[in-house]
């Protein structure tokens, strides 16, 4: 990879170690289906074989375990590039054997690779006149602004995941929720290396209320009947879409992704 671009073969397959220069600074990522996996921070040059992709474009092309692996490569290589020097005494950090961490040889500062947790929540309410339940969808002021997505935001210091759900819903759309339940999680390279998305479901609480967007992060918020959702939804490889599909009538059985037991066979190398 180079910067936030990932290199594949011309057919979209992952490259082998032998496909790149022998002196490449390889970084172990773990194993996939029992085979060791490596990443390398490489310059973008026309001499390298294959095609360059952003993580979202690659995730849309490859099966889920490989999308997760590409996101891990992006996170690990970027972390190593941006955490080379000690923030306390400015010495060069050294790798900690067997860990995704570095330690300062001068002051012993321990620098593990850190994750930034974010929450997103599928909020439903009873439909009017006994009709199908409705799902709250929003449009953001940044990123893919044409998509209808879910309320989401980063967890703040000292906050539980559930507390973050309540706060983000209150701040972004002015609603209160109940029956907050954990759904699943997904590493998410699109929001920056090291982001972990945690998905929740919830029911709108209190008397029926219409959302009021904050005007900063969101531009629009609407209730949609679950049997008449808009076409402009998040991509199929995202936990946002898994939550939406699981909320549809009879959609849970067909939703593509996530039981806690199901996931990529990616293991860290120790």
CORPE-V434777 format. One record per backbone hydrogen bond with DSSP energy under -1.0 kcal/mol. NH is the residue of the N-H (numbers start at 1). CO is the residue of the C=O. E is the energy in kcal/mol with one decimal. If there is no record, write none. Layout:
# CORPE-V434777
NH|CO|E / NH|CO|E
This chain:
# CORPE-V434777
2|5|-2.2 / 5|2|-2.4 / 6|53|-3.1 / 8|51|-2.6 / 9|13|-3.7 / 12|9|-2.1 / 19|16|-1.7 / 20|17|-1.4 / 24|21|-1.6 / 26|24|-1.8 / 27|39|-3.0 / 29|37|-2.7 / 30|37|-1.1 / 31|267|-2.1 / 32|35|-2.7 / 33|265|-1.5 / 35|32|-1.6 / 37|30|-2.7 / 39|27|-2.2 / 42|1|-3.4 / 48|45|-1.2 / 51|8|-1.9 / 53|6|-2.6 / 58|54|-2.1 / 59|55|-3.0 / 60|56|-1.4 / 61|58|-1.4 / 62|58|-1.7 / 67|63|-1.7 / 68|64|-2.4 / 69|65|-1.9 / 70|66|-2.5 / 71|67|-2.1 / 72|68|-2.2 / 73|69|-2.4 / 74|70|-2.2 / 75|71|-2.2 / 76|72|-3.0 / 77|73|-2.4 / 78|74|-1.8 / 79|75|-2.3 / 80|76|-2.4 / 81|77|-2.0 / 82|78|-2.0 / 86|91|-3.3 / 90|86|-1.1 / 93|84|-2.7 / 94|103|-2.6 / 96|101|-2.4 / 99|96|-2.0 / 101|99|-1.5 / 102|111|-2.2 / 103|94|-2.9 / 104|109|-2.4 / 108|104|-1.4 / 111|102|-3.7 / 113|100|-2.1 / 116|194|-3.3 / 118|196|-2.6 / 119|153|-3.0 / 120|198|-1.9 / 121|151|-2.1 / 122|200|-2.5 / 124|202|-2.2 / 125|134|-1.7 / 131|128|-1.9 / 134|125|-2.8 / 135|224|-3.0 / 136|123|-2.6 / 137|222|-2.6 / 138|149|-2.5 / 139|220|-2.5 / 141|217|-2.8 / 145|143|-1.9 / 147|144|-1.8 / 148|232|-3.6 / 149|138|-3.4 / 153|119|-2.2 / 155|117|-2.7 / 159|156|-1.6 / 164|160|-2.0 / 165|161|-1.8 / 166|162|-2.0 / 167|163|-2.5 / 168|164|-2.9 / 169|165|-2.3 / 170|166|-2.2 / 171|167|-3.0 / 172|168|-2.8 / 173|169|-2.0 / 175|169|-1.2 / 178|203|-2.9 / 181|201|-2.6 / 183|199|-3.0 / 184|199|-1.1 / 186|197|-2.3 / 188|195|-2.9 / 192|189|-1.2 / 195|192|-1.2 / 196|116|-2.4 / 197|186|-2.8 / 198|118|-2.4 / 199|184|-3.5 / 200|120|-2.2 / 201|181|-2.4 / 202|122|-2.0 / 203|178|-2.9 / 204|124|-2.6 / 205|176|-2.6 / 212|173|-2.5 / 214|172|-1.1 / 219|139|-2.7 / 220|139|-1.2 / 222|137|-2.6 / 224|135|-2.4 / 226|133|-2.8 / 228|225|-2.2 / 233|231|-2.0 / 238|235|-1.8 / 242|238|-1.9 / 243|239|-2.5 / 244|240|-1.9 / 245|241|-3.1 / 246|242|-2.3 / 247|243|-1.2 / 251|248|-2.6 / 255|251|-1.2 / 259|257|-1.1 / 266|264|-1.8 / 267|31|-2.1
